[in-house]
Amino acid sequence: MSPKLTGARFIAETFKGYGLTHVFFVEAILRLSLIEMEALGIRRVLTHGEKAAAYMADGYSKTSRKPGICMAQSVGAANLAAGLQDAFLGLSPVIALTGRKHSLAQYRHAYQEILHAPMFNPVTKYNVTVETIDQLPYLLRQAFREVTSGAPGPAHLDLMGHQGQIIEESEADIRVVVEKPFVQCPSIRPNPDPNCVQEAARLLVKARKPVIIAGGGTKLSSAGAAVVKLAEKLSIPVATSLNGKGAIPENHPLSLGIVGRYSRWCANRIVSEADLVLYIGSRTGDLVTNAWSVPQPYTPVIQIDIDPAELGRNYPNQVGVMGDAKVTLAKLIKSVQPKPSLSKWAQHAQKTVRKWRDDMELFRTSNARPIRVERLCKDLTEVLPSNAILVADTGFAGIWTGTMVDLTGPNQSYVRCAGSLGWGFPASLGAKCAAPERPVVCFTGDGGFWYHISELETAKRCGINTVIIVNNNSGLGQCLMPIKKLYGNRSGNREEMCLFSKIDFSKIAQDMGCLGIRVEDPSDISGALRKALSAGAPVVIDVVTDVECRAPDAWGGRDPV
């Protein structure tokens, strides 16, 4: 008869068996489990807030495609749930563990206790309460299955005991079972219906002005090379969503750049002119379609997605193909005959992209002070290592990096926020934990950096050596113009709605034991980036930029609905 395991040992061995290297937590939760994890070589990263822990787990999972673990005690559950919003919207396989007080304490005004399940329902695929240790093997194993299968997403386990101690201190005759397919996503790669593939091939060959839009599912499936192969075989221009950035090298002749609301106007124009759009691994939400105006409504659409519920959700499909992106594209490539030469349509797309680049050149080479962000992005493109991970916050940080930083190497990666300002910095720490051998660069604004600046202490204490670029315009630059417009000629202090004090973040970084670099002249950007990348320490590059420098509005859209 095998010896009984404690819940703590079971949790630790399960995490080890699934290949997890780090967990992110706020004290006090699963203390015995964390001690067992240390013995098994799992790194424990203590953070300064539950949302930061969730964001780090998100960055870890997006980089490794393995589940990221975040944990908090009962009173921190609400904060942890709030932090899972981004993982849920961004389809990230995060597993959250919280403690809850015993059933006898529920509904009786117990100190620091509210119901957890209702908070986690909107931001998880799987949300369960673990009341006994006998449930633990089934529910924890199912969490790994849920987060890595189909369209990924978070799971939540609420463990008995406000620190989870009732579960981890209990003993039972339980064994650790690791289901290898669910160690990483995609865990299962479904094959498409051959008839659907043939019909999609027929429509692609027949189309005069087809466009491919590669979404985040393309990268999750490692289907970038297949996208390029199909595009080259049929001479089809390729745009990407923000999540799909990097699916095609952005210096490729068929690359259009980012489409939608956070986009290049050249991509939106070409997609708007298309007579057929092939979506691959995209949910066709309002960001990638500029509020469902690009492509134009009722444009013929082929959609490939691992989740059948997404087929035709926002654009009626000529053909909907349920299947893994990489597997489906391989079959689609075999089903089409190559076009003999570059089509006039592809040439027109190339000309449109060149026009966009020409329009941007004056800004990208500007020597203005305060610094224009386009210039910062140009220098970052030139210096970014060939194996770097670029992590972007939301808002202008997403627009600037999405449109102005070119990823040209097959080993460069782009990880972006799904909408929660402040996500970028802690997510970059999680990304570095997942890929310690790769350079990780975070691009955020001062508005985003303020959210979790305390995690600089975490980066220094834990030796997580990311480079943080702060686009420091002393305010929420994306909000300035709309606020000015609303004020009109009305008197008042409009600045107090979106401007901050002028702060030198490089000095704060130095005071917290990190390397800080202040950049005020555009000629110093490249040197600062090179110094930071070779520093072997957490680095903050504080770039003083112009608050009036706005990312361009999306072309051809309408206001969000």
C-alpha positions as CSV (number, residue, x, y, z in Angstrom):
1,M,0.0,0.0,0.0
2,S,1.4,3.4,-1.0
3,P,2.0,6.0,1.7
4,K,-0.6,8.7,2.0
5,L,0.1,12.1,0.6
6,T,-0.7,15.4,2.2
7,G,-2.5,17.9,0.1
8,A,0.6,20.1,0.1
9,R,2.8,17.4,-1.3
10,F,0.2,16.5,-3.9
11,I,-0.1,20.1,-5.1
12,A,3.7,20.5,-5.3
13,E,4.3,17.2,-7.1
14,T,1.5,17.9,-9.6
15,F,3.0,21.3,-10.5
16,K,6.4,19.7,-10.9
17,G,4.9,16.9,-13.0
18,Y,3.3,19.4,-15.3
19,G,6.7,21.1,-15.8
20,L,5.9,24.4,-14.0
21,T,9.0,26.3,-12.9
22,H,7.4,29.3,-11.1
23,V,4.4,30.2,-9.0
24,F,3.3,33.8,-8.2
25,F,1.5,34.6,-5.0
26,V,0.7,37.0,-2.2
27,E,1.1,35.8,1.4
28,A,-0.6,34.0,3.1
29,I,-1.7,31.1,1.0
30,L,-0.7,27.4,0.9
31,R,2.4,27.8,3.0
32,L,3.1,24.1,3.3
33,S,2.6,23.6,-0.4
34,L,5.1,26.4,-1.1
35,I,7.6,24.8,1.2
36,E,7.2,21.5,-0.7
37,M,7.5,23.4,-4.0
38,E,10.9,24.8,-2.9
39,A,12.1,21.2,-2.2
40,L,11.1,20.3,-5.8
41,G,12.9,23.2,-7.4
42,I,9.8,25.4,-8.2
43,R,10.6,29.1,-7.8
44,R,8.2,31.0,-5.6
45,V,7.7,34.7,-6.5
46,L,6.2,36.7,-3.8
47,T,4.5,39.8,-5.2
48,H,3.2,43.1,-3.8
49,G,-0.4,42.6,-5.0
50,E,-2.8,39.9,-6.2
51,K,-3.4,41.6,-9.6
52,A,0.4,41.7,-10.2
53,A,0.5,38.0,-9.3
54,A,-2.2,37.2,-11.9
55,Y,-0.5,39.4,-14.5
56,M,2.9,37.6,-13.9
57,A,1.2,34.2,-14.3
58,D,-0.4,35.5,-17.5
59,G,2.9,36.6,-18.9
60,Y,4.4,33.3,-17.9
61,S,1.7,31.3,-19.6
62,K,1.7,33.4,-22.8
63,T,5.4,32.9,-23.1
64,S,5.6,29.2,-22.2
65,R,2.1,28.1,-23.3
66,K,2.1,26.2,-20.0
67,P,-0.4,27.1,-17.2
68,G,0.7,30.0,-15.1
69,I,-0.1,29.7,-11.4
70,C,-1.2,32.6,-9.2
71,M,-2.4,32.3,-5.6
72,A,-3.9,34.4,-2.8
73,Q,-5.7,33.9,0.5
74,S,-9.4,34.4,1.1
75,V,-9.3,38.2,1.6
76,G,-7.2,38.6,-1.6
77,A,-9.6,36.6,-3.8
78,A,-11.4,39.6,-5.2
79,N,-8.2,41.3,-6.3
80,L,-7.0,38.0,-7.9
81,A,-10.3,37.7,-9.8
82,A,-9.9,41.2,-11.1
83,G,-6.4,40.3,-12.3
84,L,-7.8,37.3,-14.2
85,Q,-9.8,39.6,-16.5
86,D,-6.9,40.0,-18.8
87,A,-6.0,36.3,-18.9
88,F,-9.7,35.6,-19.8
89,L,-9.9,38.2,-22.5
90,G,-6.5,37.2,-23.8
91,L,-7.1,33.4,-23.8
92,S,-4.4,32.6,-21.4
93,P,-4.1,29.2,-19.5
94,V,-3.8,30.6,-16.0
95,I,-4.8,28.6,-12.9
96,A,-5.7,30.7,-9.8
97,L,-5.8,29.1,-6.3
98,T,-7.5,30.8,-3.4
99,G,-8.4,29.9,0.2
100,R,-11.9,30.2,1.6
101,K,-13.2,29.8,5.1
102,H,-14.9,26.7,6.3
103,S,-18.5,26.1,5.3
104,L,-19.6,26.9,8.8
105,A,-18.3,30.5,8.4
106,Q,-20.2,31.1,5.2
107,Y,-23.2,33.5,5.2
108,R,-22.4,34.5,8.8
109,H,-20.4,37.7,8.4
110,A,-17.1,36.0,8.8
111,Y,-14.1,38.4,8.9
112,Q,-12.7,39.2,5.5
113,E,-15.0,36.7,3.8
114,I,-17.3,37.1,0.8
115,L,-18.5,34.5,-1.7
116,H,-15.8,33.9,-4.3
117,A,-17.5,31.9,-7.0
118,P,-19.6,34.8,-8.4
119,M,-16.5,36.9,-8.8
120,F,-14.6,34.2,-10.7
121,N,-17.5,33.1,-13.0
122,P,-17.1,35.9,-15.5
123,V,-13.3,35.5,-15.9
124,T,-12.8,31.7,-15.9
125,K,-13.6,28.6,-18.0
126,Y,-13.6,26.5,-14.9
127,N,-14.5,27.6,-11.4
128,V,-14.8,25.0,-8.6
129,T,-14.6,24.7,-4.8
130,V,-12.4,22.0,-3.3
131,E,-13.9,21.0,0.0
132,T,-12.1,17.8,0.7
133,I,-8.7,16.4,-0.2
134,D,-10.4,13.4,-1.9
135,Q,-11.7,15.9,-4.5
136,L,-8.3,17.5,-5.1
137,P,-6.8,15.0,-7.7
138,Y,-9.9,15.2,-9.9
139,L,-10.5,18.9,-9.7
140,L,-6.9,20.0,-10.1
141,R,-6.2,17.6,-13.0
142,Q,-9.4,18.9,-14.7
143,A,-8.1,22.4,-14.3
144,F,-5.1,21.6,-16.4
145,R,-7.3,20.0,-19.0
146,E,-9.6,23.0,-19.1
147,V,-7.1,25.7,-19.4
148,T,-5.0,24.0,-22.2
149,S,-7.8,22.6,-24.4
150,G,-9.9,24.3,-27.1
151,A,-9.6,28.0,-26.7
152,P,-7.4,28.5,-23.6
153,G,-8.6,30.4,-20.6
154,P,-8.2,30.6,-16.8
155,A,-9.4,28.3,-14.1
156,H,-10.0,28.9,-10.4
157,L,-9.9,26.4,-7.5
158,D,-11.2,27.7,-4.1
159,L,-9.6,25.6,-1.4
160,M,-11.1,25.0,2.0
161,G,-9.4,27.0,4.7
162,H,-8.8,30.8,4.4
163,Q,-5.2,30.0,3.5
164,G,-6.1,26.7,1.9
165,Q,-4.7,25.0,4.9
166,I,-7.5,22.5,5.5
167,I,-6.8,20.9,2.1
168,E,-3.0,21.0,2.2
169,E,-2.8,19.7,5.8
170,S,-5.1,16.7,5.1
171,E,-3.7,13.3,4.1
172,A,-5.3,10.8,1.8
173,D,-4.4,7.8,-0.4
174,I,-4.0,9.8,-3.5
175,R,-1.5,9.6,-6.4
176,V,-0.2,12.3,-8.8
177,V,-1.3,11.6,-12.4
178,V,0.2,13.8,-15.1
179,E,-1.7,13.8,-18.4
180,K,1.0,14.7,-20.9
181,P,-1.2,16.2,-23.6
182,F,-2.4,18.9,-21.1
183,V,1.1,20.1,-20.0
184,Q,1.0,22.8,-22.7
185,C,-1.5,24.3,-25.1
186,P,-2.8,23.5,-27.6
187,S,-3.2,20.1,-25.9
188,I,-5.4,18.7,-28.6
189,R,-5.2,19.6,-32.3
190,P,-8.5,18.7,-34.0
191,N,-8.5,17.8,-37.7
192,P,-10.8,19.8,-40.0
193,D,-13.6,18.4,-42.1
194,P,-12.0,17.6,-45.5
195,N,-15.0,19.0,-47.4
196,C,-14.7,22.3,-45.6
197,V,-11.0,22.5,-46.5
198,Q,-11.8,21.8,-50.1
199,E,-14.4,24.5,-50.3
200,A,-12.1,27.0,-48.6
201,A,-9.4,26.2,-51.1
202,R,-11.9,26.7,-54.0
203,L,-12.9,30.1,-52.7
204,L,-9.4,31.3,-52.1
205,V,-8.3,30.4,-55.6
206,K,-11.4,32.0,-57.1
207,A,-11.0,35.3,-55.2
208,R,-9.5,38.3,-57.0
209,K,-8.6,40.3,-53.9
210,P,-8.2,37.9,-51.0
211,V,-6.6,38.8,-47.6
212,I,-5.4,36.7,-44.7
213,I,-5.9,37.9,-41.2
214,A,-3.8,35.9,-38.7
215,G,-5.0,36.1,-35.1
216,G,-3.6,35.0,-31.8
217,G,-4.6,31.4,-32.4
218,T,-2.1,31.3,-35.2
219,K,0.8,31.9,-32.8
220,L,-0.7,29.7,-30.1
221,S,-0.7,26.9,-32.7
222,S,2.8,27.7,-34.0
223,A,1.3,28.2,-37.4
224,G,3.2,31.3,-38.5
225,A,5.3,29.4,-41.0
226,A,2.2,27.8,-42.5
227,V,0.6,31.2,-42.9
228,V,3.6,32.5,-44.8
229,K,3.6,29.4,-47.0
230,L,0.0,29.7,-47.9
231,A,0.3,33.4,-48.5
232,E,3.3,32.9,-50.8
233,K,1.7,30.1,-52.7
234,L,-1.4,32.2,-53.6
235,S,0.2,35.6,-53.5
236,I,-2.2,36.8,-50.7
237,P,-1.5,39.8,-48.5
238,V,-1.4,39.1,-44.8
239,A,-2.6,41.3,-41.9
240,T,-2.5,40.3,-38.3
241,S,-4.3,41.1,-35.1
242,L,-2.3,42.5,-32.2
243,N,-2.3,39.0,-30.7
244,G,-1.1,37.6,-34.0
245,K,1.7,40.1,-34.5
246,G,4.8,38.3,-35.6
247,A,2.9,35.5,-37.3
248,I,4.5,36.8,-40.5
249,P,7.8,38.8,-40.5
250,E,6.8,42.4,-40.8
251,N,9.4,43.1,-43.5
252,H,7.9,40.3,-45.7
253,P,6.6,41.6,-49.1
254,L,3.1,40.3,-48.3
255,S,2.9,41.7,-44.8
256,L,0.3,44.5,-44.2
257,G,0.8,45.0,-40.5
258,I,-1.8,45.3,-37.8
259,V,-5.4,45.6,-38.8
260,G,-8.4,47.0,-36.8
261,R,-8.5,49.8,-34.2
262,Y,-4.8,49.6,-33.1
263,S,-3.6,49.5,-36.7
264,R,-1.8,50.8,-39.7
265,W,-4.0,52.6,-42.1
266,C,-2.5,50.6,-45.0
267,A,-3.8,47.3,-43.5
268,N,-7.3,48.7,-42.9
269,R,-7.5,50.0,-46.4
270,I,-6.4,46.7,-48.1
271,V,-8.7,44.6,-45.9
272,S,-11.6,47.0,-46.7
273,E,-11.0,46.5,-50.4
274,A,-10.8,42.7,-50.1
275,D,-13.4,40.5,-51.8
276,L,-12.6,37.5,-49.5
277,V,-11.1,37.5,-46.0
278,L,-9.6,34.4,-44.4
279,Y,-9.5,34.7,-40.6
280,I,-7.2,32.2,-38.9
281,G,-7.4,31.9,-35.1
282,S,-9.2,35.2,-34.6
283,R,-12.4,35.8,-32.6
284,T,-13.2,38.8,-34.9
285,G,-13.9,41.1,-32.0
286,D,-14.2,44.9,-32.2
287,L,-10.4,45.6,-31.8
288,V,-9.3,43.5,-34.8
289,T,-12.2,44.7,-37.0
290,N,-12.3,48.4,-35.8
291,A,-15.8,47.9,-34.3
292,W,-16.9,45.4,-37.1
293,S,-16.3,47.9,-39.9
294,V,-13.1,46.4,-41.3
295,P,-13.7,44.3,-43.3
296,Q,-17.0,45.8,-44.4
297,P,-20.1,44.0,-43.3
298,Y,-21.1,41.1,-45.5
299,T,-17.7,40.7,-47.0
300,P,-17.3,37.0,-47.8
301,V,-15.4,35.3,-45.0
302,I,-13.6,32.0,-44.4
303,Q,-12.9,31.4,-40.7
304,I,-10.6,28.8,-39.2
305,D,-10.9,28.3,-35.5
306,I,-10.4,25.6,-32.9
307,D,-13.7,26.7,-31.2
308,P,-16.7,26.0,-33.3
309,A,-18.8,28.6,-31.4
310,E,-16.6,31.3,-33.0
311,L,-17.3,30.3,-36.5
312,G,-19.6,33.0,-38.0
313,R,-20.1,34.8,-34.6
314,N,-19.4,38.3,-36.0
315,Y,-19.2,37.8,-39.8
316,P,-21.3,35.2,-41.6
317,N,-19.0,32.5,-43.0
318,Q,-18.9,31.4,-46.6
319,V,-17.1,28.4,-45.0
320,G,-16.4,27.8,-41.3
321,V,-13.5,25.4,-40.6
322,M,-13.3,23.9,-37.1
323,G,-9.8,22.8,-36.5
324,D,-6.3,23.5,-35.2
325,A,-4.7,26.3,-37.2
326,K,-1.5,24.6,-38.0
327,V,-3.1,21.3,-38.9
328,T,-5.8,23.0,-41.0
329,L,-3.4,25.2,-42.9
330,A,-1.2,22.2,-43.8
331,K,-4.2,20.6,-45.4
332,L,-5.3,23.8,-47.1
333,I,-1.8,24.4,-48.6
334,K,-2.0,20.9,-50.2
335,S,-5.4,21.6,-51.6
336,V,-4.5,24.8,-53.6
337,Q,-2.5,25.2,-56.7
338,P,0.1,27.9,-56.6
339,K,-0.3,31.1,-58.6
340,P,2.5,31.6,-61.1
341,S,3.4,35.2,-60.3
342,L,2.7,38.1,-57.9
343,S,-0.8,39.3,-58.6
344,K,-1.8,42.9,-59.3
345,W,-3.7,42.7,-56.1
346,A,-0.5,41.9,-54.1
347,Q,1.4,44.6,-55.9
348,H,-1.3,47.1,-55.0
349,A,-1.0,46.0,-51.4
350,Q,2.7,46.4,-51.4
351,K,2.4,49.9,-52.9
352,T,-0.1,50.9,-50.1
353,V,2.3,49.6,-47.4
354,R,5.2,51.6,-48.9
355,K,3.0,54.7,-48.9
356,W,2.3,54.2,-45.2
357,R,6.0,53.8,-44.5
358,D,6.8,56.9,-46.4
359,D,4.2,58.8,-44.4
360,M,5.8,57.7,-41.2
361,E,9.4,58.3,-42.1
362,L,9.5,62.0,-41.0
363,F,8.2,61.1,-37.5
364,R,10.4,58.0,-37.2
365,T,13.6,60.0,-37.9
366,S,12.6,63.0,-35.9
367,N,15.2,64.7,-33.6
368,A,12.5,66.6,-31.7
369,R,12.7,67.1,-27.9
370,P,10.6,66.0,-26.1
371,I,11.1,62.8,-28.0
372,R,8.5,61.6,-30.5
373,V,7.4,58.0,-29.8
374,E,7.8,57.0,-33.4
375,R,11.5,57.7,-33.1
376,L,11.7,55.5,-30.0
377,C,9.9,52.7,-31.8
378,K,12.3,52.9,-34.8
379,D,15.4,52.7,-32.6
380,L,13.8,49.8,-30.6
381,T,13.2,48.0,-33.9
382,E,16.8,48.3,-34.9
383,V,18.2,47.3,-31.5
384,L,15.8,44.6,-30.4
385,P,17.7,41.2,-30.3
386,S,16.7,38.5,-32.7
387,N,15.4,36.3,-29.9
388,A,13.7,39.0,-27.8
389,I,10.3,39.0,-26.3
390,L,8.5,42.4,-26.5
391,V,5.8,42.8,-23.9
392,A,3.4,45.7,-24.5
393,D,0.9,47.3,-22.2
394,T,-2.5,48.4,-23.5
395,G,-3.7,51.7,-25.0
396,F,-1.1,53.8,-26.8
397,A,1.6,51.3,-25.7
398,G,-0.2,48.6,-27.8
399,I,-0.7,50.9,-30.7
400,W,2.9,52.2,-30.8
401,T,4.5,48.8,-30.5
402,G,1.9,47.1,-32.7
403,T,2.3,49.5,-35.6
404,M,5.7,51.1,-35.3
405,V,8.0,48.3,-34.0
406,D,8.7,45.7,-36.7
407,L,9.3,42.1,-35.7
408,T,11.4,40.7,-38.5
409,G,13.1,37.6,-36.9
410,P,11.4,34.2,-36.6
411,N,12.6,34.0,-33.0
412,Q,11.2,37.4,-31.9
413,S,8.0,37.3,-29.9
414,Y,5.3,39.8,-29.1
415,V,3.1,39.5,-26.0
416,R,0.4,42.1,-25.5
417,C,-2.1,43.2,-23.0
418,A,-5.8,42.3,-23.5
419,G,-7.0,45.6,-22.0
420,S,-5.9,46.1,-18.4
421,L,-3.7,49.1,-18.1
422,G,-0.7,48.3,-15.9
423,W,-0.5,44.7,-17.0
424,G,2.7,45.1,-19.1
425,F,5.4,45.4,-16.4
426,P,4.4,42.5,-14.2
427,A,3.5,40.4,-17.2
428,S,7.1,41.0,-18.5
429,L,8.4,39.6,-15.2
430,G,6.3,36.4,-15.8
431,A,7.6,36.2,-19.3
432,K,11.2,36.4,-18.2
433,C,10.5,33.6,-15.6
434,A,9.2,31.4,-18.4
435,A,12.1,32.2,-20.8
436,P,15.2,33.3,-18.6
437,E,17.6,32.8,-21.5
438,R,15.8,35.3,-23.8
439,P,15.9,39.1,-23.5
440,V,12.5,40.5,-22.4
441,V,11.6,44.1,-23.1
442,C,8.5,45.8,-21.7
443,F,7.0,48.8,-23.3
444,T,4.7,50.8,-21.1
445,G,3.7,54.4,-20.4
446,D,4.1,56.2,-17.1
447,G,0.4,55.8,-16.5
448,G,0.7,52.0,-16.8
449,F,4.0,51.8,-14.9
450,W,2.6,53.6,-11.9
451,Y,0.1,50.7,-11.3
452,H,2.7,48.2,-10.2
453,I,5.9,50.1,-9.7
454,S,6.4,48.3,-6.4
455,E,7.2,45.1,-8.4
456,L,10.6,46.7,-9.2
457,E,11.5,45.4,-5.7
458,T,10.2,41.9,-6.8
459,A,12.4,42.0,-9.9
460,K,15.5,43.0,-8.0
461,R,14.9,40.5,-5.1
462,C,14.1,37.6,-7.4
463,G,16.7,38.5,-10.1
464,I,14.2,38.9,-12.9
465,N,16.2,40.9,-15.3
466,T,13.7,42.6,-17.7
467,V,14.2,45.9,-19.5
468,I,11.3,48.3,-18.9
469,I,10.9,51.2,-21.4
470,V,8.7,53.9,-19.9
471,N,7.2,56.2,-22.5
472,N,7.2,59.0,-20.0
473,N,5.0,61.9,-21.0
474,S,3.8,62.7,-17.5
475,G,0.2,61.8,-18.1
476,L,-2.3,59.6,-19.8
477,G,-1.5,60.7,-23.3
478,Q,-4.3,58.7,-25.0
479,C,-6.8,60.7,-22.9
480,L,-5.5,64.2,-23.4
481,M,-7.1,65.1,-26.7
482,P,-10.6,63.6,-26.0
483,I,-10.7,65.6,-22.7
484,K,-9.6,68.8,-24.5
485,K,-12.3,68.2,-27.0
486,L,-15.0,67.8,-24.4
487,Y,-13.9,70.9,-22.6
488,G,-14.0,73.0,-25.8
489,N,-13.9,76.7,-24.8
490,R,-15.1,76.0,-21.3
491,S,-12.8,77.2,-18.6
492,G,-11.4,74.8,-16.0
493,N,-8.5,72.7,-15.1
494,R,-8.6,70.0,-17.8
495,E,-5.0,68.9,-17.0
496,E,-6.0,67.4,-13.6
497,M,-8.1,64.8,-15.4
498,C,-5.1,63.1,-17.1
499,L,-1.7,64.7,-16.3
500,F,0.7,63.6,-13.6
501,S,3.7,65.1,-11.8
502,K,6.9,65.1,-13.7
503,I,8.9,62.1,-12.3
504,D,12.3,60.7,-13.2
505,F,11.6,56.9,-13.0
506,S,15.3,56.2,-13.5
507,K,16.0,57.6,-10.0
508,I,13.2,55.5,-8.5
509,A,14.7,52.4,-10.2
510,Q,18.1,53.2,-8.8
511,D,16.8,53.7,-5.3
512,M,15.1,50.3,-5.5
513,G,18.4,48.6,-6.5
514,C,17.8,48.4,-10.2
515,L,19.6,50.2,-13.1
516,G,18.0,53.4,-14.2
517,I,18.7,55.3,-17.4
518,R,17.1,58.6,-18.3
519,V,16.8,59.5,-22.0
520,E,15.9,63.1,-23.0
521,D,17.7,63.3,-26.4
522,P,16.7,60.9,-29.3
523,S,20.3,60.4,-30.2
524,D,20.7,58.6,-26.9
525,I,17.9,56.0,-27.3
526,S,20.0,53.3,-29.1
527,G,22.8,53.5,-26.7
528,A,20.5,53.3,-23.7
529,L,18.8,50.2,-25.1
530,R,22.1,48.4,-25.8
531,K,23.4,49.2,-22.3
532,A,20.1,47.9,-20.7
533,L,20.1,44.7,-22.7
534,S,23.7,43.9,-21.6
535,A,23.3,45.0,-18.0
536,G,22.3,41.6,-16.5
537,A,19.9,43.4,-14.1
538,P,16.4,44.8,-14.0
539,V,16.6,48.1,-16.0
540,V,14.2,51.1,-16.3
541,I,14.8,53.3,-19.3
542,D,12.9,56.5,-18.7
543,V,12.3,58.1,-22.1
544,V,11.0,61.7,-21.9
545,T,8.4,62.0,-24.7
546,D,5.9,64.6,-25.9
547,V,2.4,64.2,-24.4
548,E,1.0,65.8,-27.5
549,C,2.4,63.0,-29.7
550,R,-0.6,60.8,-30.5
551,A,-0.8,57.4,-32.1
552,P,-2.7,57.8,-35.3
553,D,-6.4,57.0,-35.2
554,A,-7.6,53.9,-37.1
555,W,-8.5,54.5,-40.8
556,G,-12.0,53.7,-42.1
557,G,-13.8,52.9,-38.8
558,R,-16.6,54.2,-36.8
559,D,-17.0,54.8,-33.1
560,P,-17.1,51.7,-30.9
561,V,-20.6,50.4,-30.1
